[in-house]
Structures are given as structure tokens and as C-alpha cells.
Amino acid sequence: MNTNPLLVEPTIKSIMNLQLNNCKKDKFSKNSMILNGFLFLVFVVIIGVILFIQYKGKQNVQDQINRDNKKRNYILSKLQVLQKMKESQFTNIPIY
């Protein structure tokens, strides 16, 4: 007759299991609320940054025209320098 001794009564064991399950549910609920709050904040920040960039990224018509003129002038100046270099190569041929 090999009987294992009962160190804890069955009613106490069931009460402890019930309390531990309640603690587990409370902990899960608390952790999920914290996670949901954090993810909501991240979502709001991302949406805010995107909207801010979209708002600041738009230029009025005059600024866009000025920017396009600067680009065109830069390209034309580089083309003029290139054209002068090509002309100077033919005109600076040494005569022997």
C-alpha cells in the first residue's frame, strides 16, 4: 500500500488554482491594455508624421516656378561650359 501523502487539502488546492487563474487573467488584461495603448500611440505618431510631411512638402506655385528656373539655369550653365570646352579643344590645336 503505497499512498502518497496529501500535503494540501483538495478544497485549498482548488481555491488556489482559481485565484491563480484570476491573477493570470488580470495580468493578461493589464498587459494587453498597455500594449494596445502603446500601439495606438505609435499609430497616431506615424499618421501625424505622414500628415506633417504631406503638409510641409507642398509648395506654392511661385516657389515651384523658382525652383524649376534654378534647375533650368543650372543645366544651361553646365551645357554652356561644356560647349566652351569643346570649342576650345578645336581652337587650341598647336601648329607645328
Kinemage of the C-alpha trace (Angstrom):
@kinemage 1
@onewidth
@group {chain A} dominant
@subgroup {mainchain}
@vectorlist {calphas} color= white
{ca met a 1} P 0.000 0.000 0.000
{ca asn a 2} L 1.741 2.940 -1.342
{ca thr a 3} L -0.326 6.031 -0.778
{ca asn a 4} L 1.013 9.464 -1.426
{ca pro a 5} L 0.509 11.866 1.417
{ca leu a 6} L -1.696 14.848 0.691
{ca leu a 7} L 0.158 17.973 1.676
{ca val a 8} L -2.676 20.277 0.648
{ca glu a 9} L -6.359 19.621 1.018
{ca pro a 10} L -8.340 19.398 -2.231
{ca thr a 11} L -10.517 22.416 -1.414
{ca ile a 12} L -7.489 24.622 -0.738
{ca lys a 13} L -5.902 23.375 -3.937
{ca ser a 14} L -8.981 24.300 -5.989
{ca ile a 15} L -9.202 27.724 -4.307
{ca met a 16} L -5.516 28.389 -5.071
{ca asn a 17} L -5.957 27.310 -8.696
{ca leu a 18} L -8.967 29.604 -9.032
{ca gln a 19} L -7.035 32.533 -7.544
{ca leu a 20} L -4.030 31.858 -9.789
{ca asn a 21} L -6.287 31.741 -12.854
{ca asn a 22} L -7.849 35.057 -11.816
{ca cys a 23} L -4.389 36.582 -11.382
{ca lys a 24} L -3.360 35.281 -14.799
{ca lys a 25} L -6.462 36.827 -16.421
{ca asp a 26} L -5.850 40.143 -14.651
{ca lys a 27} L -2.204 40.187 -15.722
{ca phe a 28} L -3.116 39.369 -19.327
{ca ser a 29} L -5.780 42.087 -19.322
{ca lys a 30} L -3.358 44.662 -17.917
{ca asn a 31} L -0.595 43.731 -20.361
{ca ser a 32} L -2.953 43.805 -23.338
{ca met a 33} L -4.233 47.262 -22.319
{ca ile a 34} L -0.658 48.552 -22.085
{ca leu a 35} L 0.225 47.029 -25.456
{ca asn a 36} L -2.920 48.427 -27.091
{ca gly a 37} L -2.191 51.887 -25.695
{ca phe a 38} L 1.397 51.778 -26.914
{ca leu a 39} L 0.395 50.600 -30.392
{ca phe a 40} L -2.277 53.313 -30.564
{ca leu a 41} L 0.324 55.959 -29.711
{ca val a 42} L 2.701 54.589 -32.355
{ca phe a 43} L -0.118 54.633 -34.905
{ca val a 44} L -1.052 58.227 -34.046
{ca val a 45} L 2.582 59.357 -34.258
{ca ile a 46} L 3.091 57.685 -37.647
{ca ile a 47} L -0.105 59.211 -39.048
{ca gly a 48} L 0.881 62.603 -37.610
{ca val a 49} L 4.344 62.471 -39.172
{ca ile a 50} L 2.925 61.468 -42.553
{ca leu a 51} L 0.372 64.290 -42.462
{ca phe a 52} L 3.005 66.802 -41.350
{ca ile a 53} L 5.335 65.794 -44.180
{ca gln a 54} L 2.495 65.992 -46.685
{ca tyr a 55} L 1.527 69.449 -45.425
{ca lys a 56} L 5.068 70.837 -45.371
{ca gly a 57} L 6.055 69.105 -48.610
{ca lys a 58} L 3.606 71.038 -50.756
{ca gln a 59} L 4.958 74.214 -52.281
{ca asn a 60} L 3.025 77.089 -53.635
{ca val a 61} L 3.150 77.811 -57.360
{ca gln a 62} L 5.685 80.644 -57.110
{ca asp a 63} L 8.194 78.544 -55.144
{ca gln a 64} L 7.837 75.704 -57.622
{ca ile a 65} L 8.428 78.065 -60.570
{ca asn a 66} L 11.521 79.497 -58.849
{ca arg a 67} L 12.881 76.019 -58.194
{ca asp a 68} L 12.302 74.971 -61.801
{ca asn a 69} L 14.024 78.140 -63.060
{ca lys a 70} L 17.049 77.460 -60.853
{ca lys a 71} L 17.269 73.915 -62.195
{ca arg a 72} L 16.956 75.125 -65.790
{ca asn a 73} L 19.616 77.827 -65.269
{ca tyr a 74} L 21.978 75.318 -63.662
{ca ile a 75} L 21.577 72.862 -66.535
{ca leu a 76} L 22.025 75.613 -69.132
{ca ser a 77} L 25.172 76.909 -67.417
{ca lys a 78} L 26.671 73.421 -67.371
{ca leu a 79} L 25.817 72.971 -71.055
{ca gln a 80} L 27.469 76.313 -71.876
{ca val a 81} L 30.623 75.307 -70.005
{ca leu a 82} L 30.671 72.004 -71.869
{ca gln a 83} L 30.179 73.775 -75.203
{ca lys a 84} L 33.044 76.190 -74.444
{ca met a 85} L 35.301 73.256 -73.572
{ca lys a 86} L 34.523 71.579 -76.895
{ca glu a 87} L 35.174 74.809 -78.830
{ca ser a 88} L 38.435 75.464 -77.012
{ca gln a 89} L 39.721 71.983 -77.837
{ca phe a 90} L 39.445 72.690 -81.566
{ca thr a 91} L 40.797 76.226 -81.422
{ca asn a 92} L 43.806 75.449 -79.230
{ca ile a 93} L 45.358 72.961 -81.614
{ca pro a 94} L 49.106 73.616 -81.696
{ca ile a 95} L 50.602 74.379 -85.093
{ca tyr a 96} L 53.951 72.747 -85.916
